[in-house]
Amino acid sequence: MKIHSLETFTRQHLGIVRVRTDDGAEGYGQLSPFNADLTAQVFHRQIAPHVFGEDPLAVDRLADHCIEAEYKFPGSYVCRALTGLDTALWDLRGRLEGKSVCQLLGGTPRPYPVYGSSMRRDITPEEEAARLARLRETHGFKAFKIRVGKVCGHDQDQWPGRTEALVPAVRRAIGAETALLVDGNSGYTPAKAIEVGQMLQEQGVCHFEEPCPYWELEWTAEVARALEMPVAGGEQDSDQSQWRRIVTLPAVDIAQPDICYIGGLTRALRAARMAAEAGLPCVPHSANLSMVTVFTLHMMGAIPNAGPHIEFSIEPTPWTDNLYYPALEVKDGQVAIPEGPGWGVEINPAWLAGAEYRASSLD
């Protein structure tokens, strides 16, 4: 059995990959979200040529081969494209063996706790607090994440006083028993991050994500050492050697690889293993309801250092609507890991029919 063809279907922010073998087996994966048209071009030019005729079950070897073959092009786009291949190969293997990816990894599909992840900084503290309280009542969320500061904010807030008003307002609205996480999105210098972090600790925040520019690992490590509250990070990092630095420093208390940014499940598992060896829990980044959340559910159902919950976006994202079925649903604060073969979901044929199509093959 050899890889014979690779197809991409791109629409708006998303790109789906279909791999087919010479004996007709197939699997579906997804390119990293956003700029999917550019990623698809990279996929066909810099990933597909390296894998035709190769064993589709040799996912570890192929992940390394593609990165090494494109060693002149380190960085995000090759990894974003590799994700499409890697996740399609895992789906193919699961379909061949009649097992979910979670089961292939030694896990058991089951409901898994999720935290409701807010993506908004354009919302007032009062409005944010009210909507999270509603979601807690209607969907049973037992954890939420909110956005503080400003993206790459150089110690600025989205508007003056927002963070100091937001965190207490949300805490009052969701109650002391509900876990509260915050995301700084690379917003602070160490001194400011520590100052904000002390306020967060007083409000019982249990997870301070990316407090400093993510490329400044030593800054993040300084914050992690100064605070009792766990500091999280790693979503942007795709280089395996950078991950060794992250866990060796350690720069964070919680590892957050993003399966779509790092280059697929295979490479995300490596980051999770590094974290496990360093005694760190893993709570991957999965900030939209594309296939990345499906991938993350399967991974978290199997790894030994899985954190207590999975990120689940609470924002309406029309560009992910009707992408796959059955859709993920939050019930009593949990989402079921899909049980079917491979990723356990089917890509909607109507979504594929409306997408821009491109194919590469041995023929």
C-alpha positions, 0 to 999 in steps of 0.5 A, spaced: 500 500 500 502 506 497 500 513 497 497 515 490 494 521 490 493 528 495 487 532 494 485 539 497 479 542 498 479 550 500 474 555 502 475 561 506 479 560 512 479 552 511 482 547 507 481 539 507 486 534 505 484 527 502 489 522 501 488 516 497 492 509 496 494 505 490 489 500 493 483 505 494 483 506 501 482 514 503 483 518 509 481 525 511 485 531 514 485 538 515 490 544 513 492 549 519 486 554 519 487 561 516 490 563 509 488 556 507 489 557 500 496 559 501 497 553 505 494 548 500 499 551 495 505 549 500 502 543 501 502 541 493 509 544 492 513 542 498 509 536 502 506 532 496 512 531 492 516 528 498 510 522 500 508 519 493 509 512 493 511 512 500 508 507 506 502 511 509 502 508 515 509 510 516 507 517 519 513 518 524 518 517 518 514 521 513 513 527 518 521 527 519 522 526 512 517 532 509 521 537 514 528 535 513 526 535 505 524 542 506 530 544 511 531 551 507 524 553 509 523 552 516 517 555 520 509 555 520 507 554 513 511 548 511 508 545 518 501 548 517 501 544 510 504 538 513 498 538 518 494 536 512 498 530 510 499 527 517 492 528 520 489 525 513 494 519 514 491 518 522 484 518 519 486 513 514 489 508 519 483 508 523 479 507 518 483 501 515 483 498 522 476 500 524 479 504 530 478 511 532 485 515 533 484 515 540 484 508 540 490 507 536 493 511 541 491 507 547 486 511 549 478 510 550 473 515 547 469 518 552 466 525 554 471 529 556 471 536 560 471 542 556 472 550 558 468 555 554 473 559 550 472 567 549 475 570 543 473 577 545 476 583 547 471 588 544 466 586 549 465 590 556 466 586 563 459 586 564 457 583 558 462 578 558 460 576 565 453 575 563 454 571 557 459 566 561 454 565 566 448 564 561 453 559 558 454 555 565 447 555 566 445 552 559 451 548 557 454 546 564 461 549 563 465 548 569 471 552 566 472 558 562 477 562 559 477 570 558 482 575 554 486 580 558 490 585 556 491 586 548 494 582 543 502 584 543 500 589 547 506 592 550 503 592 557 497 596 554 490 594 556 485 593 550 482 600 553 484 603 560 482 599 566 478 593 562 482 587 565 482 590 572 474 590 571 473 584 567 476 579 571 472 580 578 466 581 574 467 574 571 469 571 577 462 574 581 458 571 575 461 564 574 462 563 582 468 560 585 467 553 584 468 554 576 475 554 574 477 561 570 483 561 565 486 567 562 490 569 556 494 574 555 496 573 548 503 576 548 501 582 551 506 583 557 513 584 559 515 580 565 514 586 570 507 587 568 505 580 567 507 579 574 503 585 577 497 582 573 498 575 575 498 577 582 491 580 581 489 574 577 491 569 583 487 573 588 481 572 583 483 564 583 485 564 576 488 557 575 491 558 568 495 564 565 496 563 558 502 566 554 503 572 558 509 575 554 511 575 547 511 567 546 518 568 542 521 571 549 522 564 552 526 567 558 521 572 559 515 567 560 520 563 565 521 569 569 513 570 570 512 562 571 518 562 577 515 569 580 507 566 580 504 560 584 499 560 579 500 556 573 503 559 566 501 556 560 504 557 553 507 553 546 501 554 542 505 558 536 511 553 537 512 548 531 520 547 532 521 540 536 528 543 538 524 549 541 519 545 544 525 542 548 527 548 550 520 550 553 520 544 557 527 544 559 527 551 562 522 550 563 518 556 560 511 554 562 508 550 567 502 547 562 504 545 555 500 547 549 502 545 543 496 546 537 496 540 533 494 544 526 500 549 528 505 544 530 505 540 524 500 534 525 498 529 531 505 526 530 509 532 532 504 534 537 504 527 541 512 528 541 511 535 544 506 532 549 511 526 551 517 532 552 512 535 557 510 529 560 518 527 561 518 534 565 512 533 569 508 538 565 501 537 564 498 538 556 492 542 555 493 543 547 490 550 544 484 548 539 481 555 539 476 554 533 471 549 532 474 546 525 477 539 525 482 541 530 478 540 536 476 533 534 484 532 533 485 535 540 479 530 543 482 524 540 489 526 543 487 528 550 483 521 551 490 518 550 496 521 553 498 520 560 499 527 562 492 530 559 490 536 563 483 537 566 479 540 560 480 541 553 479 548 549 472 549 546 470 556 542 464 559 544 464 564 539 460 563 532 464 561 527 460 561 520 466 558 516 466 552 520 459 551 520 457 544 517 464 542 515 463 535 519 458 531 522 456 529 527 457 536 530 461 536 537 456 538 542 457 540 550 453 537 555 454 538 562 460 541 561 463 535 556 464 533 549 464 526 547 470 524 543 468 521 537 467 513 537 467 512 529 473 509 525 479 514 524 477 521 527 470 519 528 466 524 523 465 525 516 466 531 512 460 534 509 460 532 501 456 539 500 462 543 504 467 539 499 463 541 493 463 548 494 470 548 495 476 550 491 479 543 488 486 541 487 489 534 486 496 531 486 498 524 484 503 519 481 500 519 475 
